[in-house]
Amino acid sequence: MGIVNVTPDSFSDGGLFLDPARAIEHGKHLIEEGAAIVDVGGESTRPGAEPVPEAEELRRVMPVVEALAGAGAEISIDTTKAEVARRALEAGATIVNDVSALRFDPGLAALTAEAGATCVLMHMLGEPRTMQADPRYDDVVADVKAFLEERLAFAVARGIPEERVWLDPGIGFGKTVDHNLELIDRLDEIVAIGRPVVFGASRKTFLGKITGRQVDERLAGTIAVNIIAYRRGARVFRVHDVAETADALKVTAATVRRAWTTSHSGTAG
Ligand code: HH2
């Protein structure tokens, strides 16, 4: 899943793709690099970000969704707003990526159900404006898992078939460095819920805190955690750098497949 942020203020690429023509060009480039999904967003969710009015969000994302739908990848709309999702789905998007996990807009669940869209439910502690203010958990993995199970049940109760729900632990959304690392190391416990797990750690702050690297220098750190997430069972990887991550994951997958074949073939391989 390649990221196209049509925003002036996203933490890593804010302002780069606010011009629709540049956003469309970037989306096509990510598809050429191997993205199966392009995630288009018009509202930054970085810590402290202010909400964007619906009309402005529509103005940002719609030309991009319209141009990229049918260009070789599925389009995911990264929004918490039902009206933005509705317009994007009409224009050819097939996935609703909601970082609020259907908590912010009461109309989003019914809309997603009716459209037959896939829905990404992500864990976040509270809301972007306040989520990084001293986040605390009893047990971060157990708490995130319980939240996602509850949100999955909510989605199903609103008519979204379980088969159309993907789950995301929300790396960086109300989490300390330690919380993020524990979630990555124990990601198999989230995978055990039984739905595909989306993993979004690309260039995030905790990688900078560990490596001392600026946001545009975090590719190696991003690849490291994506490989671990793959080994723990995640299967959708939301990243800015598609070509490099895809290569790393292809090699990881081939290694895992080989190990499986060897251990099931009855020979020493
Ligand atoms: N992270 C961001 C935005 N949307 N969606 C999912 N499912 N998972 C994530 O981890 C996730 C997400 C934040 O990253 P980015 O889009 O690069 O920045 P910003 O929110 O500042 O636009």
Residues whose N, C-alpha, C, O or C-beta is under 5 A from the ligand:
A	BS01	HH2	N5 D9 S10 F11 E43 S44 T45 R46 N97 V120 M122 D168 G170 I171 G200
